[in-house]
């Protein structure tokens, strides 16, 4: 995942392990953790351009900041989580959950909880 560039935060999710660590299924409508040093505030609306594993299509997501990790802590990077919104949020949630279906969580870590 890359830092914010020109007002757009880019988040490349290269593999299923990163998707597992980044996706927030317990958030209503789905959520995404975005590793970033970009300062954000709780409740702020942000725009994130992301990709999913094995897909080259960039997905433009909007969402409200609902989680902030101020600094890196062990395996958990600095960044923030957003609650997905809109049509693209629904698409991302559906695709992420499809890719993660059947994946065992044992031994896998999340960037959030």
N, C-alpha and C positions, 0 to 999 in steps of 0.2 A: 504494500500500500504506500502511496506517495502523499506528500504534504500538499496543502492547498496551493493552487496555481491560478493566478489571475481571477480570484473571486470564486473559483470552483475547486472544491475539495475532491481529489481523485482517490479512489479506493479500488485497487486491483486485488481481487481474491483469486490467487493462483491455483489453489487446490482445496480439496474437501476438508482437510484438517484446519486450514485457515477459515473456511466457511463455518465449520463447527464452532470454532473459537469466537467468531465474530457475530454470528446470527443470534438473536435474542428472541427465542420462541415464546417466552413467558410474557412478552409485551403484547398488548391488545393490538392487532393489526400487523404484528411483527416488528422487530427492531434490528438495528445493525450497529455494531461497534466499529468506529472508524479510528484507527491509530493516527494520531495527528498531534502536533504541537501548537496548532492553531487555537488561540484563545476563543472560547465560546461561553455562553451563559445558559443556565437552565431555562428552558422554555423558548429559547431562540430558534427561529426557523432557519434551516441550512439547506444547501443544495449540494448533493454528492453525486459524482459521476462514477459508476462502478461497473465491474465486470464480474461474471460468475465463472467458476472453474470450467475449463475447456470450452468457453464461449468467447468470441471476440467482440460480440455486440456490447456496446457501452449502454448502461441503463441509467437514465437520469432520475435520481431519487430526491424527493423533498421530505423533510421530516423535522420534528421538534426535538431539541436536545433534552434527553431525559436521564442521562448518566454522564458523569465527568470523572475521569481518572487524571488527577492533576500531574502526576509524575509516574514514571515507570517503576513498577514494584515486582521484582522477580521476573516471572514470565508474562506478567500483565503489563502491556505497553501503555504509555500516556495516550490519551485520546478521549473520545466521547461516544455515547450511544444515542441513536435517534429512534423515535417512533415513526415508522414508515407511514406515508400518507399518499393518497391519490391512486390512480390507475397503475402507475409504474410500481408503486409500493405493493399493491396487490399481486402484480406479476412477480416481483422479486420474492415476496413471501412464498408464493406458490412454487416457484422454481427452487428456492433454497430448501423448502421442506421436502420437495420431491427428491432432491439430491441427497438429503440427509436421512431419508426414510430407511429404516433397518440398520442404520449405523449405530453401533454400540457406543455408549458414552463412557463406559469404563476405561479409565486410563487416559481419557481425553480431557483437556482443560479448556475453560472458557476465559475470554478476556474480561468478563464482567463477574457474574456470580457463579 
